[in-house]
């Protein structure tokens, strides 16, 4: 949902991102990438915070290379995923907690 052209919070983004991350941890994943939305938008920061909380709770480190900032668009998400896949040490899972699209690996 948008108000004055800006996204507004419609649910608990921190909790939702934490729960998704904890689910992936339970499946055995340890190296997570996340393609954020613009970090000047609170939703993006909340979602990243939820991922970071889950990882901290499970004593996992956040690799700064695995955090890529997008703009909520498909082209941006594609470009950021290409960057992640070009890394020598690739992530095991990538979380896309974006408003306009979702992908699963």
Secondary structure, 3 states (H helix, E strand, C coil): CEECCEECCCCCHHHHHHHHHHHHHHCCCCCEEEEECCCCCHHHHHHHHHHHHHHHHCCCCCCHHHEEECCCCHHHHHHHHHHHHCCCCCCCEEEECCCCCCCCC
